[in-house]
């Protein structure tokens, strides 16, 4: 009888505490998302040297880049602005220049490197990559284009590289 009474007293207390904890967690999560600064690398490059690539799509079936082919001069400093127009926070994108035919390898090798934007830092098939652009943000990547040749670009976010890809040509 004594134990039963104690249970009756404790149960409401426990559920009250649980409720408080839940609402605190939700608030914390929201604050973190709102206070995360855009993943932007400051750039002093002239606008004429900036190529804008747009990633978009709210569902996995819709994801795409707005370019199927990018042609640039070889060995030239360039800035690419990757604009993520998705409004869904579960749809980050990045821009990764890779050796032709290695999209699947680069994607698979990057899955476990979330902290590095889903790129294996030791991946020799990766020529250059941007940080992840979260939904509704733009990231900039400045680099010297590779020697004349045909390469590819992909988004290495898990599951995206099958649809988000194109030719990257320097000449
Ligand atoms: Cu993507």
Boltz pocket constraint, residues with backbone or C-beta under 6 A from the ligand:
constraints:
  - pocket:
      binder: B
      contacts: [[A, 55], [A, 63], [A, 91], [A, 92], [A, 93], [A, 94], [A, 155], [A, 156], [A, 157], [A, 160], [A, 164]]
      max_distance: 6.0
